[in-house]
Amino acid sequence: MRKRLKKKNENIIKVTKKMKYSLLICVALFAIWAIISLIFSDMGFSNLWNKEEAPFIYFHLNRVISPGVWGGLSLFIALITLIGSFYLIFTKKAAEPKKLAVIAPLFALMFFGFASLCLGLGWSDDVLDSKDYEQYGAKEKVIVLEDYQEIIPSGMYGGATDYVYISNDGERFSTNTNFTMDVYKGEKYKVRYLPRSKYVIGIDQINNGEN
């Protein structure tokens, strides 16, 4: 009886260790991706590209792919934590079931919350914008420029600079691409943009006599 109990305890300890190692691996993968994404968003690749598709590529990578992977990875970690902890508790293989029953849901809730931030703040609109752009291209509109702003984020990894164009009717367009052109208030500009996010893909000044 003692040998069986000892062997059972040893198996429980092994399973618990494997569970801890799996969680550590998930957290490590998440941390690595977080660092890579932060570095990518701060490098300002959009300022180095001069091809027509560069603004959309940056939009797709930074606002569709990156949040999607962050959110998906967070959901994966949360689900693995819940499923693994429930399995250990219900099969009585957890070394400290009461402690695990408290810590695991909190840990999972944290990652569920982060996933909702990544996938819930306009992400679906960005996905639809990307899909529509690939099928139909960008929308075009002629605006009279009322105001222009460059919003530079603070901090080491604050992200890319936002370039904001505001029309005389109050419509707000933004982009992370520096089109390296002089802009003048009161002048007309043709804006190519994504309709839901109002993200600017291209902008050109309209000279006198042009429609």
N, C-alpha and C positions, 0 to 999 in steps of 0.2 A: 504493500500500500504506500509506504513512504517513497519507494523507488518510483512508482507511478506518479505520485504527487510531485516529486522532484523533477521528473522528466517533463511533466505538464507545465510546471513553472518555467523550466528552461525554454520550452517551446513558446510560451507566452512572451518571454523576454526577447527571444529572437524575432518574433512577429512584430513586437512593439518597436524594436530597433530598426527593422526594415521600414516600418511606417514612418519613423522619424527621418530616416535617410531619404525616403521618397519625398517627404515634405521639404526637406532641405534642398533637394535637387530642383524641385519646382520653384522654390523661392529664389534659388541661384539663377535659374533660367530667366525668371521674371526680372531680376535685378540686371542681368546682362542686357536683356532687350531694352529695359528702361534707359540704361546708360547710352546704348547705341542710338536710340530714338532721340534722346535729348541732344546728343552731339550732332545728329543729322539735322534736327530742326534749327540748330544754332549756327550751322555752317553757311547758311545763306546761299545754297546752290542756285536758287532762282536768279540771283544777281549775276551769276557767271554764264547763264544760258542766254543765247540770243536767238534761238530758233523759235518759230511761231508756236510750236506745241509745248515749249518749256513751261509756261505758266500752268497749263492744265496738268502736265506730268507732276509738277510740284504739288498742286492741289490734290491730285489723286493719291500720291504717296503720303502726304502729310496729314490729310483730313479724311481719307477713306481707308487706306491700307494700314497706316500706323495705329489709329484708334481701334480698327477692327482686330488687329493682332493683339494689342494690349487688352482689349475687352474680352476677346476669345480666350487668351491665356489666363486672365483673371477668373473667368467662369470655369475653366478647366481645373484650376487649383482649388476653387471653392467646392466644386462637385467631388473631386478626388478626396478632399478633406472630409466632407460629410459622409460620403459612401464608405470610405476607409474607417472612419471613427465608428459609424453605426455597425459596421461589420465586426470590428473588434469588441464592441460593447455587447452586442446581441449573441455573439459566439463565445463570450466570456474569455476572450483572449487578451483583453486590455489589462496591463499591469495595474493601472489606476483608473478604473472606469468612471468614477465620479468626477475626477479631475478632467478626464478627457471629454466627458459630457458637457462640461462648462466651457473649456478652452476651444474645442473644435468648432462649435457653432459661432463663437465670437470671431474666430479666425476666418471662417467661411463668410460670415457677414461682412467683414472688412473687404474681402475680395469681390463679393457680390456688389457692394457699394461702389467700388472702383470701376467694376465692369459697367455699371449703370451710368457712371459719369462719362466713360469712353463711348458707349454706344447709344446714349440717350440724349445728348445735347446737340441736336441737329444732325447727327450722323446719318440717319436714314435719308434726310434731304440731300446730303452730300453724295450719298451712294446713287440716288436717283439722278442728281445733276451729272454725275460721271457717266451713267448709263445713257442719258439723253444726249450728252455731248458726243459720245462715240457714235450714236445713231444719226443724230440730226445736226450736230454742230452747235455753236454758241448762238445766243440771241444777240441782236444788234439794236442799238438805240442811239439816237442823237440827243445829246444833253447840252445845256448851257451850264458851265461850271460855276457854281456858287462859292465853293470852298474846297481846299485841298489840304490834307493833313498827312504827316508822317508820324506814326505812333511807334516809338522805339521801346521795346519791353525792357524792364529793369532786371538785374540779376545776371549771373553768369550764364544760366541756361534759360533765359526768359522766352526764347523762341525767336521767330523771324519778325522783321519789321512789317507793320501794316501800313499800306499806302491807301488812303481813303479819298474817294472822289464824291463830292456832294453836289447834286444838281440844284438848279434854281427852284424846283418844285419839292425839294426836301428829300429826294430819293438818294439813298446812300449805297455806294459801290465800294468794294475793297479788294485788295490783292496783296500778295506777299512778294510780287515781282516788281523790281525797280525797272521801269521802262526807259530810264535814262533820257527823258525828254522834258523840256521846259513846259510848264503848265501855267495858264493865265486865267484869272477869274473873269467871268463874263464872256469868254470865248466858247465856241461850239466844238464839241468833241464827239466822235463816233465811238461808242463803247461796245465791245464784244464781251458778253458776260454769261454766267450760268444763272438761270432764272430764279431758283429757290434760294440759293446762298448769296446771290448778287456778287459773286466772285468774278473779278475782271480777268479776262483772258487776253484782251488786247485793247488798246486805245490809240486813236489817231486824231490829230487836230484837223478840223474842217476849215479849209481856206475860204476866203470870200468868193462867192460864185459857185461853190460846190453844194450839192444837195445832201 
